[in-house]
Amino acid sequence: MCIFCKIVEGEIPSNKILENDEFLCFHDANPRAPIHLLIIPKVHIEKFQDAPASIMSAITPFIQEVATKMGLDLSGYRLIINNGENGGQEVPHLHFHLLGGTKLSWPHFSKEATHKSL
């Protein structure tokens, strides 16, 4: 059982923000922004590539509700999905990173970084 499934089952505690029958949102243990949340389906789906359309259409309003609850709906936020090893996915359970609470930079894709990688 993966770490996120253990969180869903209550075996590992988390700082929950919002929960319903299908999804769970909690604070990331290693935040990269003033607000850094993880949003997961309660059912185990390994990665975005495996996600059925029904899950994606259902999680959208949940994410929007989280953003509103956290006061990010008007100021803005970043939503990230890492897919697979080369995409930077560290936990093999579909999850969204929602980051906000400040003006976010994007250093990985600056002109300098892009040109260096060519």
C-alpha positions in Angstrom: 0.0 0.0 0.0 1.5 3.4 -1.0 1.9 6.3 1.5 -1.1 8.2 0.1 -3.3 5.1 0.4 -2.2 4.9 4.1 -3.1 8.5 4.6 -6.6 7.9 3.0 -7.0 4.9 5.4 -6.0 6.9 8.4 -2.8 4.9 9.1 -0.6 7.9 8.6 -1.8 11.3 9.9 -2.1 14.3 7.6 -3.1 18.0 8.0 -6.3 17.8 6.1 -7.8 20.8 4.3 -10.9 19.2 2.6 -12.3 15.8 2.1 -15.3 14.1 0.5 -16.1 10.6 -0.5 -13.8 10.6 -3.5 -10.9 13.0 -2.8 -8.7 14.3 -0.1 -6.6 17.5 0.2 -3.8 17.9 2.8 -0.7 20.0 3.4 2.5 18.8 1.7 5.0 17.7 4.4 7.8 19.5 2.4 6.2 22.7 1.2 7.8 24.7 -1.7 5.5 27.7 -1.3 3.6 29.4 1.6 0.6 27.3 0.6 1.5 23.8 -0.8 -1.2 21.3 -0.8 -1.6 17.8 -2.2 -4.9 16.7 -3.7 -5.5 13.0 -4.3 -8.2 10.6 -5.4 -9.0 8.2 -2.6 -8.9 5.3 -5.0 -5.4 4.3 -6.0 -4.4 5.4 -9.5 -0.7 5.2 -10.1 -0.3 8.2 -12.4 -2.0 10.8 -14.6 -1.6 8.6 -17.7 -3.8 5.9 -16.0 -6.5 8.3 -14.8 -10.0 7.8 -16.2 -11.8 10.8 -17.5 -14.5 10.3 -14.9 -11.9 10.9 -12.1 -10.5 14.0 -13.9 -13.9 15.6 -14.4 -14.9 14.9 -10.8 -11.7 16.2 -9.3 -11.8 19.6 -11.1 -14.6 21.1 -8.9 -12.9 19.6 -5.8 -9.7 21.5 -6.7 -11.6 24.6 -7.4 -13.3 24.3 -4.0 -9.9 23.9 -2.3 -8.6 27.0 -4.0 -11.6 29.0 -2.9 -11.4 27.7 0.6 -7.7 28.7 0.8 -8.4 32.2 -0.7 -6.4 31.5 -3.8 -9.2 31.6 -6.3 -8.8 35.3 -7.0 -5.0 35.8 -6.4 -4.0 32.8 -8.4 -2.2 29.5 -7.8 -0.2 26.8 -9.6 -1.5 23.3 -10.2 1.1 20.7 -11.0 0.9 17.0 -11.9 4.2 15.1 -12.2 3.7 11.9 -14.3 6.2 9.1 -14.1 9.8 9.0 -13.1 11.1 11.4 -15.8 8.2 13.8 -14.9 9.4 14.0 -11.3 6.7 11.9 -9.8 8.0 10.6 -6.4 4.9 8.9 -5.0 3.2 6.4 -7.3 -0.3 7.6 -6.6 -2.0 10.3 -8.8 -1.7 13.6 -7.0 -1.9 17.3 -7.7 0.3 19.9 -6.1 -1.5 23.2 -5.5 0.9 26.0 -4.7 0.1 29.6 -3.9 0.3 32.3 -1.3 2.9 34.3 -3.1 4.0 35.3 -6.6 5.5 32.1 -7.9 8.5 32.0 -10.2 9.2 29.4 -12.8 13.0 28.9 -12.8 13.0 25.5 -14.5 11.7 27.0 -17.7 13.5 30.3 -17.8 15.1 31.2 -21.2 18.5 30.5 -19.6 17.5 27.1 -18.3 15.8 26.1 -21.6 18.9 27.1 -23.7 21.3 25.2 -21.4 19.3 22.0 -21.8 19.5 22.1 -25.6 
